[in-house]
Each structure stands twice: as structure tokens, then as C-alpha cells.
């Protein structure tokens, strides 16, 4: 469950911004061990995913970048994050060790392809690894 608490901290780092519809221009930072980090100080957000299995899963099993369009990833992330937040707000009904915190994902902010790609793929990894179904069909990768 350490992985989930760390992921929770990561998603908290996606903070709401004072700006709207600004295109994020950040180059992905290199993967270091089991830590994946993307940041954009101009938009005041940071995504850091620290999970022992996610980096190797991302490199070996995830669809390559640009396989899905950015709008596809944004739409899936809205659905997944909405259900995640629903479960995080009901700790008596859903495992509070899996859904420790809510994710602050604002659909009015353009986070850019890389952020959406990583969040989407973590959601797929999470659902397959922890046998959860946030919404609809989950690709078995």
C-alpha cells in the first residue's frame, strides 16, 4: 500500500492553477529508478509517480506515446479521476488504503500530453495491478 500513498502524494502535486486554458510547455524529466517526474513551474503543477512496478510497466507494457490522442487521454482521465475521487470520499465503502486522497485534476487546465499520458497509464496500471475497475473496459496490459 506504500505505492498508493506515494501516488496519492503525487497527485496532490497537481494543484489548481490561477490560470485557465494555458498550454503546458514542459519537457519530461528523465526517469530515475522508480521515480517519474514532470513539472511546470509556470502552471504551478508537478506530477511525481513513485511506484516500484510502474516505471517498468510503463516502459514494457504501455502503449507508446502518441498512440492515443491528447483529447482521448483527457477524456479518460476526467472519468477515472472522477471515480477515484468518488471512492476516496467514501472510505467506509472503498478500501481507504487504495484511495487515500482525492486527485485535483481540473479539466479547464491544459496540462499537456505528457501529464495526461502518465496519469492515464497509471490509472490503467492501478486498475490491473489492484484488480479495480474505475470505469468501463480496462485494457489488460
N, CA, C and O atoms as a GROMACS GRO file, in nm:
protein
  564
    1UNK      N    1   0.081  -0.119   0.000
    1UNK     CA    2   0.000   0.000   0.000
    1UNK      C    3   0.086   0.126   0.000
    1UNK      O    4   0.037   0.237  -0.021
    2UNK      N    5   0.216   0.107   0.024
    2UNK     CA    6   0.308   0.221   0.020
    2UNK      C    7   0.301   0.290  -0.117
    2UNK      O    8   0.312   0.412  -0.128
    3UNK      N    9   0.283   0.206  -0.219
    3UNK     CA   10   0.277   0.260  -0.355
    3UNK      C   11   0.160   0.355  -0.371
    3UNK      O   12   0.172   0.459  -0.435
    4UNK      N   13   0.048   0.320  -0.314
    4UNK     CA   14  -0.071   0.403  -0.330
    4UNK      C   15  -0.060   0.533  -0.253
    4UNK      O   16  -0.106   0.637  -0.301
    5UNK      N   17   0.000   0.528  -0.135
    5UNK     CA   18   0.013   0.652  -0.060
    5UNK      C   19   0.109   0.747  -0.131
    5UNK      O   20   0.088   0.869  -0.130
    6UNK      N   21   0.210   0.694  -0.190
    6UNK     CA   22   0.304   0.777  -0.265
    6UNK      C   23   0.236   0.834  -0.388
    6UNK      O   24   0.254   0.951  -0.420
    7UNK      N   25   0.156   0.751  -0.456
    7UNK     CA   26   0.084   0.801  -0.573
    7UNK      C   27  -0.013   0.911  -0.531
    7UNK      O   28  -0.031   1.010  -0.602
    8UNK      N   29  -0.075   0.894  -0.416
    8UNK     CA   30  -0.165   0.996  -0.366
    8UNK      C   31  -0.093   1.128  -0.347
    8UNK      O   32  -0.145   1.234  -0.382
    9UNK      N   33   0.025   1.122  -0.291
    9UNK     CA   34   0.103   1.244  -0.273
    9UNK      C   35   0.139   1.306  -0.407
    9UNK      O   36   0.146   1.428  -0.422
   10UNK      N   37   0.162   1.222  -0.502
   10UNK     CA   38   0.198   1.268  -0.635
   10UNK      C   39   0.082   1.346  -0.696
   10UNK      O   40   0.101   1.455  -0.751
   11UNK      N   41  -0.035   1.290  -0.685
   11UNK     CA   42  -0.148   1.354  -0.749
   11UNK      C   43  -0.192   1.481  -0.677
   11UNK      O   44  -0.255   1.568  -0.736
   12UNK      N   45  -0.158   1.490  -0.550
   12UNK     CA   46  -0.185   1.614  -0.477
   12UNK      C   47  -0.101   1.726  -0.538
   12UNK      O   48  -0.139   1.843  -0.536
   13UNK      N   49   0.013   1.687  -0.592
   13UNK     CA   50   0.102   1.786  -0.651
   13UNK      C   51   0.043   1.852  -0.774
   13UNK      O   52   0.090   1.958  -0.818
   14UNK      N   53  -0.061   1.791  -0.831
   14UNK     CA   54  -0.130   1.857  -0.941
   14UNK      C   55  -0.225   1.955  -0.874
   14UNK      O   56  -0.336   1.920  -0.837
   15UNK      N   57  -0.179   2.074  -0.861
   15UNK     CA   58  -0.255   2.175  -0.787
   15UNK      C   59  -0.337   2.259  -0.882
   15UNK      O   60  -0.304   2.274  -1.000
   16UNK      N   61  -0.442   2.313  -0.829
   16UNK     CA   62  -0.522   2.402  -0.913
   16UNK      C   63  -0.443   2.527  -0.943
   16UNK      O   64  -0.366   2.576  -0.860
   17UNK      N   65  -0.462   2.578  -1.061
   17UNK     CA   66  -0.387   2.695  -1.105
   17UNK      C   67  -0.478   2.816  -1.110
   17UNK      O   68  -0.600   2.804  -1.115
   18UNK      N   69  -0.417   2.933  -1.108
   18UNK     CA   70  -0.492   3.057  -1.120
   18UNK      C   71  -0.519   3.091  -1.266
   18UNK      O   72  -0.593   3.185  -1.295
   19UNK      N   73  -0.460   3.014  -1.357
   19UNK     CA   74  -0.478   3.040  -1.498
   19UNK      C   75  -0.566   2.933  -1.559
   19UNK      O   76  -0.580   2.824  -1.504
   20UNK      N   77  -0.626   2.965  -1.672
   20UNK     CA   78  -0.712   2.869  -1.740
   20UNK      C   79  -0.671   2.857  -1.884
   20UNK      O   80  -0.631   2.955  -1.948
   21UNK      N   81  -0.682   2.734  -1.935
   21UNK     CA   82  -0.655   2.705  -2.075
   21UNK      C   83  -0.518   2.753  -2.122
   21UNK      O   84  -0.505   2.808  -2.231
   22UNK      N   85  -0.419   2.733  -2.041
   22UNK     CA   86  -0.282   2.766  -2.079
   22UNK      C   87  -0.214   2.635  -2.117
   22UNK      O   88  -0.225   2.535  -2.046
   23UNK      N   89  -0.146   2.636  -2.228
   23UNK     CA   90  -0.079   2.517  -2.274
   23UNK      C   91   0.048   2.496  -2.193
   23UNK      O   92   0.132   2.586  -2.182
   24UNK      N   93   0.060   2.379  -2.136
   24UNK     CA   94   0.179   2.347  -2.059
   24UNK      C   95   0.294   2.316  -2.154
   24UNK      O   96   0.281   2.232  -2.243
   25UNK      N   97   0.405   2.383  -2.134
   25UNK     CA   98   0.522   2.359  -2.216
   25UNK      C   99   0.633   2.308  -2.127
   25UNK      O  100   0.720   2.383  -2.083
   26UNK      N  101   0.628   2.178  -2.101
   26UNK     CA  102   0.733   2.121  -2.017
   26UNK      C  103   0.788   1.997  -2.084
   26UNK      O  104   0.713   1.915  -2.138
   27UNK      N  105   0.916   1.985  -2.081
   27UNK     CA  106   0.979   1.865  -2.132
   27UNK      C  107   0.981   1.762  -2.021
   27UNK      O  108   1.011   1.796  -1.906
   28UNK      N  109   0.950   1.638  -2.052
   28UNK     CA  110   0.952   1.538  -1.947
   28UNK      C  111   1.093   1.522  -1.891
   28UNK      O  112   1.191   1.521  -1.964
   29UNK      N  113   1.099   1.511  -1.762
   29UNK     CA  114   1.228   1.489  -1.698
   29UNK      C  115   1.259   1.341  -1.705
   29UNK      O  116   1.167   1.260  -1.715
   30UNK      N  117   1.384   1.304  -1.700
   30UNK     CA  118   1.419   1.164  -1.716
   30UNK      C  119   1.366   1.078  -1.601
   30UNK      O  120   1.342   1.125  -1.490
   31UNK      N  121   1.347   0.953  -1.634
   31UNK     CA  122   1.305   0.856  -1.533
   31UNK      C  123   1.428   0.818  -1.452
   31UNK      O  124   1.532   0.783  -1.508
   32UNK      N  125   1.416   0.826  -1.321
   32UNK     CA  126   1.526   0.792  -1.232
   32UNK      C  127   1.479   0.680  -1.140
   32UNK      O  128   1.399   0.705  -1.050
   33UNK      N  129   1.527   0.559  -1.163
   33UNK     CA  130   1.487   0.447  -1.080
   33UNK      C  131   1.337   0.425  -1.091
   33UNK      O  132   1.285   0.403  -1.200
   34UNK      N  133   1.269   0.430  -0.978
   34UNK     CA  134   1.125   0.410  -0.975
   34UNK      C  135   1.050   0.541  -0.963
   34UNK      O  136   0.934   0.542  -0.923
   35UNK      N  137   1.113   0.651  -0.997
   35UNK     CA  138   1.051   0.782  -0.986
   35UNK      C  139   1.038   0.845  -1.123
   35UNK      O  140   1.134   0.854  -1.198
   36UNK      N  141   0.917   0.889  -1.153
   36UNK     CA  142   0.889   0.957  -1.277
   36UNK      C  143   0.841   1.096  -1.239
   36UNK      O  144   0.747   1.108  -1.159
   37UNK      N  145   0.902   1.203  -1.292
   37UNK     CA  146   0.866   1.339  -1.251
   37UNK      C  147   0.848   1.428  -1.372
   37UNK      O  148   0.929   1.429  -1.465
   38UNK      N  149   0.739   1.505  -1.369
   38UNK     CA  150   0.713   1.609  -1.469
   38UNK      C  151   0.671   1.732  -1.392
   38UNK      O  152   0.588   1.723  -1.301
   39UNK      N  153   0.727   1.847  -1.426
   39UNK     CA  154   0.692   1.970  -1.355
   39UNK      C  155   0.686   2.085  -1.453
   39UNK      O  156   0.754   2.087  -1.555
   40UNK      N  157   0.602   2.182  -1.419
   40UNK     CA  158   0.595   2.308  -1.493
   40UNK      C  159   0.569   2.417  -1.391
   40UNK      O  160   0.456   2.432  -1.342
   41UNK      N  161   0.672   2.491  -1.358
   41UNK     CA  162   0.661   2.595  -1.256
   41UNK      C  163   0.567   2.707  -1.299
   41UNK      O  164   0.503   2.769  -1.214
   42UNK      N  165   0.559   2.735  -1.429
   42UNK     CA  166   0.472   2.843  -1.478
   42UNK      C  167   0.325   2.814  -1.445
   42UNK      O  168   0.250   2.904  -1.409
   43UNK      N  169   0.286   2.688  -1.457
   43UNK     CA  170   0.148   2.650  -1.424
   43UNK      C  171   0.135   2.600  -1.281
   43UNK      O  172   0.025   2.569  -1.236
   44UNK      N  173   0.243   2.593  -1.211
   44UNK     CA  174   0.247   2.550  -1.071
   44UNK      C  175   0.188   2.411  -1.051
   44UNK      O  176   0.103   2.391  -0.965
   45UNK      N  177   0.234   2.316  -1.131
   45UNK     CA  178   0.195   2.179  -1.107
   45UNK      C  179   0.317   2.089  -1.116
   45UNK      O  180   0.419   2.124  -1.176
   46UNK      N  181   0.303   1.976  -1.055
   46UNK     CA  182   0.406   1.874  -1.060
   46UNK      C  183   0.340   1.739  -1.046
   46UNK      O  184   0.251   1.721  -0.963
   47UNK      N  185   0.382   1.645  -1.127
   47UNK     CA  186   0.336   1.508  -1.114
   47UNK      C  187   0.459   1.423  -1.087
   47UNK      O  188   0.554   1.424  -1.166
   48UNK      N  189   0.457   1.352  -0.980
   48UNK     CA  190   0.565   1.259  -0.948
   48UNK      C  191   0.501   1.125  -0.916
   48UNK      O  192   0.417   1.115  -0.827
   49UNK      N  193   0.540   1.023  -0.989
   49UNK     CA  194   0.487   0.890  -0.965
   49UNK      C  195   0.601   0.804  -0.914
   49UNK      O  196   0.700   0.781  -0.982
   50UNK      N  197   0.584   0.758  -0.790
   50UNK     CA  198   0.684   0.672  -0.727
   50UNK      C  199   0.613   0.540  -0.696
   50UNK      O  200   0.537   0.531  -0.600
   51UNK      N  201   0.640   0.441  -0.776
   51UNK     CA  202   0.577   0.311  -0.759
   51UNK      C  203   0.673   0.207  -0.813
   51UNK      O  204   0.718   0.215  -0.927
   52UNK      N  205   0.705   0.111  -0.730
   52UNK     CA  206   0.806   0.012  -0.765
   52UNK      C  207   0.784  -0.058  -0.898
   52UNK      O  208   0.881  -0.094  -0.965
   53UNK      N  209   0.661  -0.079  -0.938
   53UNK     CA  210   0.636  -0.150  -1.061
   53UNK      C  211   0.593  -0.065  -1.178
   53UNK      O  212   0.594  -0.113  -1.292
   54UNK      N  213   0.557   0.060  -1.154
   54UNK     CA  214   0.500   0.141  -1.261
   54UNK      C  215   0.601   0.174  -1.370
   54UNK      O  216   0.567   0.165  -1.488
   55UNK      N  217   0.721   0.211  -1.335
   55UNK     CA  218   0.820   0.250  -1.436
   55UNK      C  219   0.848   0.136  -1.533
   55UNK      O  220   0.849   0.157  -1.654
   56UNK      N  221   0.870   0.017  -1.481
   56UNK     CA  222   0.896  -0.096  -1.571
   56UNK      C  223   0.772  -0.131  -1.652
   56UNK      O  224   0.783  -0.168  -1.769
   57UNK      N  225   0.653  -0.121  -1.590
   57UNK     CA  226   0.529  -0.146  -1.664
   57UNK      C  227   0.514  -0.044  -1.777
   57UNK      O  228   0.481  -0.080  -1.890
   58UNK      N  229   0.538   0.083  -1.746
   58UNK     CA  230   0.526   0.189  -1.845
   58UNK      C  231   0.619   0.164  -1.963
   58UNK      O  232   0.581   0.183  -2.078
   59UNK      N  233   0.741   0.123  -1.933
   59UNK     CA  234   0.840   0.102  -2.039
   59UNK      C  235   0.816  -0.025  -2.120
   59UNK      O  236   0.856  -0.033  -2.236
   60UNK      N  237   0.751  -0.124  -2.061
   60UNK     CA  238   0.737  -0.252  -2.129
   60UNK      C  239   0.596  -0.283  -2.179
   60UNK      O  240   0.582  -0.357  -2.277
   61UNK      N  241   0.493  -0.230  -2.115
   61UNK     CA  242   0.358  -0.273  -2.149
   61UNK      C  243   0.264  -0.163  -2.196
   61UNK      O  244   0.164  -0.192  -2.262
   62UNK      N  245   0.292  -0.039  -2.164
   62UNK     CA  246   0.202   0.071  -2.202
   62UNK      C  247   0.213   0.098  -2.352
   62UNK      O  248   0.316   0.074  -2.414
   63UNK      N  249   0.102   0.148  -2.410
   63UNK     CA  250   0.109   0.190  -2.548
   63UNK      C  251   0.210   0.304  -2.559
   63UNK      O  252   0.226   0.382  -2.465
   64UNK      N  253   0.278   0.315  -2.672
   64UNK     CA  254   0.377   0.422  -2.686
   64UNK      C  255   0.311   0.560  -2.688
   64UNK      O  256   0.192   0.572  -2.716
   65UNK      N  257   0.389   0.661  -2.657
   65UNK     CA  258   0.340   0.798  -2.663
   65UNK      C  259   0.285   0.824  -2.803
   65UNK      O  260   0.337   0.773  -2.903
   66UNK      N  261   0.182   0.905  -2.809
   66UNK     CA  262   0.113   0.944  -2.932
   66UNK      C  263   0.030   0.831  -2.993
   66UNK      O  264  -0.024   0.847  -3.103
   67UNK      N  265   0.017   0.717  -2.924
   67UNK     CA  266  -0.075   0.613  -2.970
   67UNK      C  267  -0.219   0.664  -2.956
   67UNK      O  268  -0.300   0.648  -3.047
   68UNK      N  269  -0.250   0.725  -2.840
   68UNK     CA  270  -0.380   0.786  -2.817
   68UNK      C  271  -0.366   0.937  -2.835
   68UNK      O  272  -0.260   0.994  -2.810
   69UNK      N  273  -0.474   1.001  -2.876
   69UNK     CA  274  -0.472   1.146  -2.890
   69UNK      C  275  -0.479   1.209  -2.751
   69UNK      O  276  -0.518   1.145  -2.654
   70UNK      N  277  -0.439   1.334  -2.744
   70UNK     CA  278  -0.445   1.404  -2.616
   70UNK      C  279  -0.589   1.418  -2.567
   70UNK      O  280  -0.615   1.405  -2.447
   71UNK      N  281  -0.682   1.442  -2.657
   71UNK     CA  282  -0.822   1.456  -2.616
   71UNK      C  283  -0.876   1.323  -2.561
   71UNK      O  284  -0.955   1.323  -2.467
   72UNK      N  285  -0.833   1.211  -2.618
   72UNK     CA  286  -0.872   1.079  -2.566
   72UNK      C  287  -0.821   1.063  -2.422
   72UNK      O  288  -0.896   1.021  -2.334
   73UNK      N  289  -0.694   1.096  -2.401
   73UNK     CA  290  -0.636   1.083  -2.267
   73UNK      C  291  -0.706   1.175  -2.168
   73UNK      O  292  -0.734   1.135  -2.055
   74UNK      N  293  -0.734   1.299  -2.208
   74UNK     CA  294  -0.802   1.394  -2.120
   74UNK      C  295  -0.941   1.343  -2.081
   74UNK      O  296  -0.981   1.351  -1.965
   75UNK      N  297  -1.015   1.290  -2.179
   75UNK     CA  298  -1.149   1.238  -2.150
   75UNK      C  299  -1.144   1.118  -2.057
   75UNK      O  300  -1.224   1.110  -1.964
   76UNK      N  301  -1.053   1.028  -2.080
   76UNK     CA  302  -1.040   0.911  -1.991
   76UNK      C  303  -0.997   0.955  -1.851
   76UNK      O  304  -1.048   0.904  -1.752
   77UNK      N  305  -0.903   1.049  -1.843
   77UNK     CA  306  -0.857   1.095  -1.712
   77UNK      C  307  -0.970   1.162  -1.634
   77UNK      O  308  -0.980   1.143  -1.513
   78UNK      N  309  -1.055   1.239  -1.702
   78UNK     CA  310  -1.169   1.300  -1.633
   78UNK      C  311  -1.257   1.194  -1.569
   78UNK      O  312  -1.299   1.207  -1.454
   79UNK      N  313  -1.285   1.088  -1.644
   79UNK     CA  314  -1.370   0.981  -1.594
   79UNK      C  315  -1.302   0.906  -1.480
   79UNK      O  316  -1.362   0.885  -1.375
   80UNK      N  317  -1.176   0.867  -1.501
   80UNK     CA  318  -1.104   0.790  -1.399
   80UNK      C  319  -1.086   0.871  -1.271
   80UNK      O  320  -1.107   0.820  -1.161
   81UNK      N  321  -1.047   0.997  -1.285
   81UNK     CA  322  -1.023   1.081  -1.167
   81UNK      C  323  -1.154   1.107  -1.094
   81UNK      O  324  -1.157   1.109  -0.971
   82UNK      N  325  -1.262   1.125  -1.167
   82UNK     CA  326  -1.392   1.147  -1.104
   82UNK      C  327  -1.431   1.026  -1.019
   82UNK      O  328  -1.475   1.041  -0.905
   83UNK      N  329  -1.415   0.907  -1.074
   83UNK     CA  330  -1.448   0.786  -0.997
   83UNK      C  331  -1.350   0.765  -0.882
   83UNK      O  332  -1.391   0.724  -0.773
   84UNK      N  333  -1.223   0.792  -0.905
   84UNK     CA  334  -1.123   0.784  -0.798
   84UNK      C  335  -1.164   0.873  -0.681
   84UNK      O  336  -1.165   0.829  -0.566
   85UNK      N  337  -1.198   0.998  -0.712
   85UNK     CA  338  -1.238   1.094  -0.607
   85UNK      C  339  -1.365   1.049  -0.536
   85UNK      O  340  -1.378   1.068  -0.415
   86UNK      N  341  -1.458   0.991  -0.610
   86UNK     CA  342  -1.579   0.938  -0.551
   86UNK      C  343  -1.544   0.830  -0.448
   86UNK      O  344  -1.599   0.829  -0.338
   87UNK      N  345  -1.454   0.741  -0.484
   87UNK     CA  346  -1.414   0.633  -0.393
   87UNK      C  347  -1.332   0.686  -0.275
   87UNK      O  348  -1.344   0.637  -0.163
   88UNK      N  349  -1.249   0.785  -0.301
   88UNK     CA  350  -1.168   0.842  -0.192
   88UNK      C  351  -1.257   0.911  -0.088
   88UNK      O  352  -1.221   0.919   0.029
   89UNK      N  353  -1.372   0.961  -0.131
   89UNK     CA  354  -1.463   1.029  -0.038
   89UNK      C  355  -1.552   0.933   0.039
   89UNK      O  356  -1.632   0.975   0.122
   90UNK      N  357  -1.539   0.803   0.011
   90UNK     CA  358  -1.620   0.702   0.080
   90UNK      C  359  -1.530   0.593   0.141
   90UNK      O  360  -1.534   0.479   0.095
   91UNK      N  361  -1.451   0.627   0.242
   91UNK     CA  362  -1.356   0.529   0.296
   91UNK      C  363  -1.420   0.408   0.364
   91UNK      O  364  -1.356   0.305   0.380
   92UNK      N  365  -1.546   0.420   0.404
   92UNK     CA  366  -1.612   0.304   0.464
   92UNK      C  367  -1.658   0.204   0.358
   92UNK      O  368  -1.677   0.086   0.387
   93UNK      N  369  -1.676   0.251   0.236
   93UNK     CA  370  -1.723   0.166   0.128
   93UNK      C  371  -1.609   0.110   0.044
   93UNK      O  372  -1.613  -0.005   0.000
   94UNK      N  373  -1.506   0.192   0.022
   94UNK     CA  374  -1.392   0.152  -0.060
   94UNK      C  375  -1.267   0.150   0.025
   94UNK      O  376  -1.256   0.224   0.122
   95UNK      N  377  -1.174   0.066  -0.010
   95UNK     CA  378  -1.051   0.048   0.066
   95UNK      C  379  -0.975   0.181   0.076
   95UNK      O  380  -0.925   0.233  -0.024
   96UNK      N  381  -0.967   0.234   0.196
   96UNK     CA  382  -0.901   0.363   0.217
   96UNK      C  383  -0.750   0.355   0.195
   96UNK      O  384  -0.684   0.458   0.181
   97UNK      N  385  -0.695   0.235   0.191
   97UNK     CA  386  -0.552   0.222   0.160
   97UNK      C  387  -0.527   0.232   0.010
   97UNK      O  388  -0.416   0.265  -0.033
   98UNK      N  389  -0.629   0.203  -0.069
   98UNK     CA  390  -0.617   0.219  -0.214
   98UNK      C  391  -0.647   0.362  -0.257
   98UNK      O  392  -0.582   0.415  -0.346
   99UNK      N  393  -0.746   0.422  -0.195
   99UNK     CA  394  -0.792   0.556  -0.233
   99UNK      C  395  -0.773   0.649  -0.114
   99UNK      O  396  -0.870   0.688  -0.049
  100UNK      N  397  -0.649   0.685  -0.086
  100UNK     CA  398  -0.618   0.763   0.033
  100UNK      C  399  -0.658   0.909   0.021
  100UNK      O  400  -0.707   0.969   0.117
  101UNK      N  401  -0.638   0.967  -0.096
  101UNK     CA  402  -0.666   1.110  -0.113
  101UNK      C  403  -0.738   1.133  -0.244
  101UNK      O  404  -0.739   1.047  -0.332
  102UNK      N  405  -0.798   1.249  -0.257
  102UNK     CA  406  -0.860   1.287  -0.382
  102UNK      C  407  -0.755   1.350  -0.474
  102UNK      O  408  -0.654   1.403  -0.428
  103UNK      N  409  -0.782   1.344  -0.602
  103UNK     CA  410  -0.692   1.397  -0.704
  103UNK      C  411  -0.749   1.530  -0.753
  103UNK      O  412  -0.866   1.539  -0.788
  104UNK      N  413  -0.666   1.631  -0.755
  104UNK     CA  414  -0.708   1.763  -0.802
  104UNK      C  415  -0.673   1.775  -0.951
  104UNK      O  416  -0.565   1.824  -0.986
  105UNK      N  417  -0.764   1.731  -1.036
  105UNK     CA  418  -0.745   1.736  -1.181
  105UNK      C  419  -0.852   1.828  -1.237
  105UNK      O  420  -0.970   1.794  -1.236
  106UNK      N  421  -0.811   1.943  -1.286
  106UNK     CA  422  -0.904   2.045  -1.335
  106UNK      C  423  -0.915   2.033  -1.487
  106UNK      O  424  -0.817   2.056  -1.558
  107UNK      N  425  -1.032   2.000  -1.536
  107UNK     CA  426  -1.050   1.980  -1.680
  107UNK      C  427  -1.039   2.110  -1.761
  107UNK      O  428  -1.031   2.106  -1.884
  108UNK      N  429  -1.038   2.224  -1.693
  108UNK     CA  430  -1.022   2.352  -1.762
  108UNK      C  431  -0.876   2.390  -1.784
  108UNK      O  432  -0.846   2.489  -1.851
  109UNK      N  433  -0.787   2.312  -1.729
  109UNK     CA  434  -0.644   2.339  -1.743
  109UNK      C  435  -0.585   2.242  -1.845
  109UNK      O  436  -0.611   2.122  -1.841
  110UNK      N  437  -0.506   2.298  -1.935
  110UNK     CA  438  -0.440   2.215  -2.035
  110UNK      C  439  -0.304   2.172  -1.978
  110UNK      O  440  -0.207   2.248  -1.984
  111UNK      N  441  -0.299   2.051  -1.924
  111UNK     CA  442  -0.176   2.002  -1.862
  111UNK      C  443  -0.073   1.957  -1.964
  111UNK      O  444   0.046   1.946  -1.932
  112UNK      N  445  -0.115   1.932  -2.084
  112UNK     CA  446  -0.024   1.885  -2.186
  112UNK      C  447  -0.029   1.734  -2.202
  112UNK      O  448  -0.083   1.662  -2.117
  113UNK      N  449   0.028   1.688  -2.310
  113UNK     CA  450   0.021   1.546  -2.344
  113UNK      C  451   0.090   1.458  -2.240
  113UNK      O  452   0.034   1.357  -2.198
  114UNK      N  453   0.209   1.495  -2.201
  114UNK     CA  454   0.290   1.408  -2.115
  114UNK      C  455   0.221   1.382  -1.980
  114UNK      O  456   0.219   1.268  -1.933
  115UNK      N  457   0.167   1.484  -1.919
  115UNK     CA  458   0.099   1.468  -1.791
  115UNK      C  459  -0.022   1.377  -1.807
  115UNK      O  460  -0.041   1.285  -1.728
  116UNK      N  461  -0.102   1.403  -1.909
  116UNK     CA  462  -0.219   1.320  -1.933
  116UNK      C  463  -0.181   1.176  -1.965
  116UNK      O  464  -0.249   1.082  -1.923
  117UNK      N  465  -0.074   1.158  -2.039
  117UNK     CA  466  -0.025   1.024  -2.074
  117UNK      C  467   0.014   0.947  -1.947
  117UNK      O  468  -0.022   0.830  -1.932
  118UNK      N  469   0.086   1.012  -1.858
  118UNK     CA  470   0.129   0.944  -1.736
  118UNK      C  471   0.013   0.913  -1.642
  118UNK      O  472   0.007   0.805  -1.584
  119UNK      N  473  -0.078   1.007  -1.626
  119UNK     CA  474  -0.194   0.983  -1.538
  119UNK      C  475  -0.279   0.869  -1.595
  119UNK      O  476  -0.318   0.779  -1.522
  120UNK      N  477  -0.307   0.874  -1.724
  120UNK     CA  478  -0.387   0.769  -1.788
  120UNK      C  479  -0.321   0.632  -1.767
  120UNK      O  480  -0.386   0.536  -1.726
  121UNK      N  481  -0.192   0.624  -1.796
  121UNK     CA  482  -0.125   0.495  -1.784
  121UNK      C  483  -0.115   0.449  -1.640
  121UNK      O  484  -0.120   0.329  -1.614
  122UNK      N  485  -0.100   0.542  -1.546
  122UNK     CA  486  -0.101   0.498  -1.407
  122UNK      C  487  -0.239   0.442  -1.370
  122UNK      O  488  -0.248   0.342  -1.298
  123UNK      N  489  -0.344   0.504  -1.418
  123UNK     CA  490  -0.478   0.454  -1.389
  123UNK      C  491  -0.499   0.314  -1.446
  123UNK      O  492  -0.561   0.230  -1.381
  124UNK      N  493  -0.448   0.288  -1.565
  124UNK     CA  494  -0.458   0.154  -1.624
  124UNK      C  495  -0.375   0.056  -1.540
  124UNK      O  496  -0.423  -0.052  -1.507
  125UNK      N  497  -0.252   0.094  -1.506
  125UNK     CA  498  -0.165   0.012  -1.423
  125UNK      C  499  -0.232  -0.017  -1.288
  125UNK      O  500  -0.235  -0.132  -1.244
  126UNK      N  501  -0.286   0.085  -1.224
  126UNK     CA  502  -0.352   0.071  -1.094
  126UNK      C  503  -0.469  -0.027  -1.103
  126UNK      O  504  -0.482  -0.116  -1.019
  127UNK      N  505  -0.553  -0.011  -1.204
  127UNK     CA  506  -0.670  -0.097  -1.217
  127UNK      C  507  -0.632  -0.243  -1.240
  127UNK      O  508  -0.693  -0.333  -1.183
  128UNK      N  509  -0.532  -0.266  -1.323
  128UNK     CA  510  -0.488  -0.403  -1.350
  128UNK      C  511  -0.414  -0.463  -1.232
  128UNK      O  512  -0.432  -0.581  -1.201
  129UNK      N  513  -0.331  -0.384  -1.166
  129UNK     CA  514  -0.249  -0.436  -1.056
  129UNK      C  515  -0.332  -0.465  -0.932
  129UNK      O  516  -0.312  -0.567  -0.866
  130UNK      N  517  -0.425  -0.376  -0.900
  130UNK     CA  518  -0.503  -0.390  -0.776
  130UNK      C  519  -0.645  -0.440  -0.801
  130UNK      O  520  -0.731  -0.431  -0.713
  131UNK      N  521  -0.669  -0.493  -0.921
  131UNK     CA  522  -0.799  -0.553  -0.956
  131UNK      C  523  -0.916  -0.460  -0.926
  131UNK      O  524  -1.013  -0.500  -0.862
  132UNK      N  525  -0.905  -0.337  -0.972
  132UNK     CA  526  -1.009  -0.236  -0.957
  132UNK      C  527  -1.063  -0.202  -1.095
  132UNK      O  528  -0.993  -0.217  -1.195
  133UNK      N  529  -1.188  -0.157  -1.100
  133UNK     CA  530  -1.244  -0.110  -1.226
  133UNK      C  531  -1.307   0.025  -1.199
  133UNK      O  532  -1.416   0.034  -1.142
  134UNK      N  533  -1.238   0.131  -1.241
  134UNK     CA  534  -1.287   0.265  -1.219
  134UNK      C  535  -1.401   0.300  -1.314
  134UNK      O  536  -1.498   0.363  -1.273
  135UNK      N  537  -1.389   0.258  -1.439
  135UNK     CA  538  -1.496   0.286  -1.535
  135UNK      C  539  -1.474   0.202  -1.660
  135UNK      O  540  -1.363   0.197  -1.714
  136UNK      N  541  -1.579   0.138  -1.706
  136UNK     CA  542  -1.578   0.069  -1.834
  136UNK      C  543  -1.469  -0.036  -1.849
  136UNK      O  544  -1.418  -0.090  -1.752
  137UNK      N  545  -1.436  -0.061  -1.973
  137UNK     CA  546  -1.337  -0.162  -2.007
  137UNK      C  547  -1.197  -0.114  -1.972
  137UNK      O  548  -1.159  -0.001  -2.005
  138UNK      N  549  -1.122  -0.197  -1.906
  138UNK     CA  550  -0.983  -0.165  -1.871
  138UNK      C  551  -0.893  -0.250  -1.959
  138UNK      O  552  -0.898  -0.373  -1.952
  139UNK      N  553  -0.810  -0.188  -2.042
  139UNK     CA  554  -0.720  -0.266  -2.127
  139UNK      C  555  -0.630  -0.356  -2.043
  139UNK      O  556  -0.564  -0.309  -1.951
  140UNK      N  557  -0.627  -0.486  -2.074
  140UNK     CA  558  -0.546  -0.581  -1.996
  140UNK      C  559  -0.402  -0.582  -2.041
  140UNK      O  560  -0.358  -0.672  -2.113
  141UNK      N  561  -0.327  -0.481  -1.998
  141UNK     CA  562  -0.187  -0.474  -2.041
  141UNK      C  563  -0.096  -0.509  -1.928
  141UNK      O  564   0.026  -0.509  -1.945
   0.00000   0.00000   0.00000
